[in-house]
Amino acid sequence: MADRDFSSITGALSKTWGPRVRRALNSRAIGLMTLLGSGVDNRPGRGKNVSEGVELDGESAETYSDGADASTYTVNAQIVPTLSWGLYRANGKITNLARDTAGTSIGPGDLIRIAGRELSNKSRALALKLGTDFYSGSGSNALIGLDSALDDDNTYAGVDRSSGTNAKYRANVIDPGSSTAVTKALIRDDIATIYDAGGEYPTLALCHTDVYQKIASLFDANVQHTIATDKDGRVLLQGGVEVIKFNGCLFMQDRLATTGRIYYLTPESFVFEVLPKVAATELGDMDMGMQPLEMTGGQLPLGMYLESLARTGAAQKFSAYVTAQMLCVNPIQNGVRLNVAT
């Protein structure tokens, strides 16, 4: 007589899934999220592009002899840096069968409303793409990222910075010319250089993980240890470098940053605009509102909207959209160190 073992019944057994489908991915956009929360002018977009009137230092004052006539006249130069919108979308398609089978299943709970799950995934994809272009975006229909904004001899936002007339619109590029180990003295010099040029101390510094590790190692000898107890009364000794604040500048790591660089930022010198959707009600279009972007561990305060696309067969197509742009209105208050050894 055969045994009633597992192999004889496994095909007839049901499986009850847990409530969650876990994401094995990282969509964090640390640099962009930190800048948006640090004093940047984050506002709804208007019109055909992102632009700002900027006045460059050109005035001067003088001493004069008693009764002397004025003979020297000065004026601040005015420019209008302008950037086109960055156009971002993530597309999805859900078949009728996928929708119906998921909606009538016992679990996992995350997939029963499969449209909601897909929308969440598209939101995370947009957050990751924007977080990457925050540094390296430079092409048409994209954010113009820090690698282009923090330069001193390129054309940025329509302003030719290779021209001496626009020297005050240059960022501070600190390039030793070859791979150079970062030191505390170099960091102090960088911050001083930016202050001398623009009159403001940078308060935020972003860098890739490998650069951050080198900076953190400069402080290992000065680790602050804290003593705490757990719920059972056991003593826990905690030590290490989690957040670095040096010379008033907060250093943060972001795996999306360009390696070998330190970006020194004055958040108040940036403008970030998101263009809201305008519903065409005469075409039956509805304004569903602008939803913050989801990402691993939180949200980005950027507006995303959803639009259905024309059906082709037994499937629903849709796109999630973000229309945004970042403009550095005062590059001289910011800087970048290149060729950091890792």
C-alpha positions in Angstrom: 0.0 0.0 0.0 1.4 3.4 -1.0 2.1 6.0 1.6 0.1 9.2 1.7 3.2 11.4 1.5 3.6 15.0 0.6 4.3 14.3 -3.1 0.9 12.6 -3.5 -1.1 15.6 -2.3 0.9 18.7 -3.1 -0.9 19.3 -6.4 -4.2 19.5 -4.7 -3.1 21.8 -1.8 -3.9 25.5 -1.9 -1.5 28.3 -0.9 -2.5 31.4 1.0 -0.2 34.2 0.3 0.8 36.9 2.7 -0.7 40.4 2.4 2.4 42.0 0.8 4.5 41.6 -2.3 7.8 42.9 -1.2 9.8 45.2 -3.5 13.5 44.1 -3.9 14.5 47.5 -5.2 15.6 50.9 -4.1 13.9 54.0 -5.5 15.3 56.6 -3.1 16.2 60.0 -4.4 18.1 61.3 -1.4 19.7 64.3 -3.0 16.6 65.7 -4.7 14.5 65.0 -1.6 17.0 66.7 0.7 17.3 69.8 -1.5 13.5 70.1 -1.8 13.3 70.1 2.0 16.1 72.5 2.6 14.8 75.9 1.6 14.6 75.6 -2.2 11.9 77.6 -3.9 9.5 74.8 -4.8 6.5 76.1 -6.6 3.8 75.4 -9.2 5.0 76.0 -12.7 3.5 78.5 -15.1 3.6 78.8 -18.8 6.0 77.6 -21.5 9.2 77.3 -19.6 11.0 77.9 -16.3 12.7 81.3 -16.2 13.8 83.9 -13.6 15.0 87.4 -13.8 18.5 87.6 -12.4 20.6 90.7 -11.6 24.4 90.3 -11.7 26.6 92.5 -9.6 27.8 95.5 -11.5 27.2 98.5 -9.3 30.0 100.3 -7.6 30.3 103.1 -5.1 33.1 105.8 -4.9 34.5 108.5 -2.8 34.5 112.0 -4.2 36.1 115.4 -3.6 33.9 118.2 -2.2 31.9 119.7 -5.0 33.2 117.3 -7.7 30.8 116.4 -10.5 29.7 112.7 -11.0 31.5 111.2 -13.9 31.3 107.4 -13.4 28.0 105.6 -13.8 27.4 101.9 -13.2 24.4 99.5 -13.4 23.7 95.9 -12.5 23.5 93.6 -15.5 20.2 91.8 -15.9 19.8 88.3 -17.5 16.9 85.9 -17.8 18.1 82.3 -17.6 15.5 80.0 -19.1 15.1 76.3 -19.2 12.5 74.2 -21.1 10.3 71.7 -19.2 11.6 68.2 -18.4 8.9 65.8 -19.6 8.7 62.5 -17.7 6.3 59.6 -17.9 6.0 56.0 -17.0 3.6 53.8 -19.0 1.5 50.8 -18.0 -0.9 48.3 -19.5 -3.2 46.0 -17.6 -5.2 43.3 -19.5 -8.8 42.6 -18.5 -7.8 39.1 -17.5 -5.1 40.3 -15.2 -7.4 42.8 -13.6 -10.3 40.3 -13.1 -8.2 37.4 -11.8 -6.3 39.6 -9.4 -9.5 41.3 -8.1 -11.1 37.9 -7.4 -8.1 36.3 -5.7 -7.6 35.7 -2.0 -4.2 37.3 -2.0 -1.7 38.7 -1.8 -3.6 41.9 -0.8 -1.1 44.1 -2.6 -2.1 42.6 -6.0 -5.9 42.4 -5.5 -6.1 46.1 -6.7 -3.6 45.6 -9.4 -4.1 49.0 -10.9 -3.2 50.7 -7.6 -0.1 48.5 -7.4 0.9 49.5 -11.0 0.4 53.1 -10.3 2.6 52.9 -7.2 5.3 51.2 -9.3 5.2 53.9 -11.9 5.4 56.6 -9.3 8.6 55.0 -7.9 10.1 54.7 -11.3 9.5 58.4 -11.9 11.1 59.2 -8.5 14.2 57.2 -9.4 14.5 58.8 -12.9 14.1 62.3 -11.5 16.6 61.5 -8.7 19.2 60.4 -11.2 18.7 63.3 -13.6 18.9 65.7 -10.6 22.7 65.1 -11.0 23.3 64.0 -14.6 20.3 65.2 -16.6 21.4 67.4 -19.5 19.5 66.4 -22.6 16.3 67.8 -24.1 13.1 67.1 -22.2 15.0 66.4 -19.0 16.0 68.1 -15.8 19.2 70.1 -16.3 21.1 68.6 -13.4 23.9 69.7 -11.1 26.6 68.5 -13.4 25.5 71.1 -15.9 24.3 73.8 -13.5 27.5 73.8 -11.4 30.0 74.6 -14.2 31.9 77.8 -15.1 32.5 77.7 -18.9 29.4 76.2 -20.5 26.1 77.6 -21.7 23.5 77.1 -19.0 19.9 78.2 -19.2 20.7 80.2 -22.3 23.5 82.1 -20.6 27.0 81.7 -22.1 29.3 81.5 -19.0 32.5 81.4 -21.1 31.9 85.1 -21.7 33.5 87.5 -19.2 30.3 89.5 -19.2 28.5 86.6 -17.4 31.4 85.7 -15.0 29.1 86.4 -12.0 26.8 83.6 -13.3 29.5 80.9 -13.0 29.6 78.3 -10.3 32.8 77.5 -8.4 34.5 74.6 -10.0 37.4 73.2 -7.9 39.4 70.9 -10.0 42.9 69.8 -8.9 43.4 68.2 -12.3 44.1 64.7 -11.0 42.7 62.3 -8.4 43.2 63.9 -5.0 42.4 62.6 -1.5 39.9 64.7 0.3 41.0 66.3 3.6 39.4 68.5 6.2 41.7 71.4 5.0 40.4 70.9 1.4 36.8 71.0 2.6 37.4 74.2 4.5 39.1 75.7 1.5 36.2 74.7 -0.8 33.6 76.3 1.5 35.8 79.5 1.9 36.1 79.7 -1.9 32.4 79.6 -2.4 31.8 82.2 0.4 34.4 84.6 -1.1 32.8 84.3 -4.5 29.1 84.5 -3.7 28.9 85.8 -0.1 27.0 82.8 1.2 28.3 79.6 3.0 26.9 76.4 1.4 24.8 74.5 3.9 24.4 71.2 2.0 27.0 68.9 0.4 26.0 65.9 -1.6 28.3 63.1 -2.8 28.3 59.5 -4.0 28.6 56.8 -1.3 32.3 56.1 -2.1 33.2 59.8 -1.6 31.1 60.0 1.6 33.0 57.0 3.0 36.3 58.9 2.5 34.9 62.0 4.2 33.6 59.9 7.1 37.0 58.3 7.6 38.4 61.8 8.4 36.3 61.8 11.5 36.8 58.3 12.8 39.2 59.4 15.5 36.5 61.7 16.8 33.6 59.3 16.9 30.9 60.2 19.5 29.7 57.2 21.4 26.4 57.0 23.1 25.2 54.6 25.7 21.6 53.3 25.9 19.7 50.3 27.2 17.3 48.0 25.3 14.0 46.9 26.6 15.6 44.1 28.7 18.0 46.5 30.4 21.1 45.5 28.4 23.6 48.2 27.8 24.1 49.2 24.1 27.2 51.1 23.0 26.6 52.9 19.8 29.3 54.6 17.7 30.1 55.6 14.2 29.5 58.4 11.7 25.9 58.7 10.5 25.6 62.4 9.7 28.5 64.7 9.1 28.3 68.4 9.7 31.5 70.3 9.2 32.0 74.1 9.0 28.2 74.5 9.1 27.7 72.3 6.0 25.7 69.1 6.2 27.2 66.2 4.2 24.9 63.5 2.8 25.5 60.5 0.7 23.4 59.6 -2.4 24.1 56.5 -4.6 22.7 58.4 -7.6 25.3 61.2 -7.4 28.2 61.3 -9.9 31.1 59.5 -8.4 34.3 61.5 -7.6 32.5 64.7 -6.9 31.3 66.8 -3.9 28.4 69.2 -4.7 28.3 72.2 -2.4 24.8 73.7 -2.4 23.1 76.8 -1.1 19.5 75.6 -1.4 18.0 79.1 -1.5 19.7 79.7 -4.8 17.6 77.0 -6.6 14.1 77.1 -8.1 12.2 73.9 -8.7 8.9 74.0 -10.6 6.3 71.4 -11.4 3.8 72.1 -14.1 0.2 71.2 -12.9 -2.2 69.4 -15.2 -5.0 71.6 -16.7 -8.0 69.3 -17.4 -9.7 69.7 -20.8 -13.3 69.3 -19.5 -14.8 69.8 -22.9 -13.1 66.6 -24.0 -14.3 64.7 -20.9 -11.0 65.1 -19.2 -11.0 65.0 -15.4 -8.5 66.6 -13.0 -7.6 63.8 -10.6 -5.2 66.0 -8.7 -1.4 65.9 -8.4 -0.1 63.1 -6.2 3.3 63.1 -4.5 5.8 60.7 -5.9 6.4 57.5 -3.9 9.8 56.2 -3.3 11.5 53.7 -1.0 11.1 55.0 2.5 8.9 58.0 1.8 7.6 60.5 -0.7 9.0 63.2 -3.0 6.9 66.4 -2.9 6.5 66.5 -6.6 3.2 66.3 -8.4 2.3 63.4 -10.6 -0.9 63.0 -12.6 -2.4 60.0 -14.4 -4.0 59.8 -17.8 -5.8 56.9 -19.5 -4.7 56.1 -23.1 -6.9 54.7 -25.9 -7.9 51.1 -25.5 -6.6 48.6 -28.0 -8.3 45.2 -27.4 -9.0 43.8 -23.9 -6.5 45.9 -22.0 -6.3 49.3 -20.3 -3.3 51.5 -21.1 -2.2 54.5 -19.0 0.7 56.9 -18.4 1.8 58.7 -15.2 3.3 62.1 -15.9 5.6 64.6 -14.2 6.5 67.9 -15.9 9.2 69.7 -14.0 12.5 71.6 -14.2 15.2 72.8 -11.8 16.9 76.2 -12.2 19.9 77.4 -10.3 19.3 81.2 -10.3 22.6 82.0 -8.5 25.3 79.5 -9.4 28.1 81.6 -7.8 26.8 80.6 -4.4 27.4 76.9 -5.2 30.3 74.8 -6.2 31.6 71.3 -7.0 34.9 69.6 -6.2 36.1 67.3 -9.0 38.5 64.4 -9.0 37.9 63.2 -5.5 40.0 60.1 -4.9 37.9 57.0 -3.8 
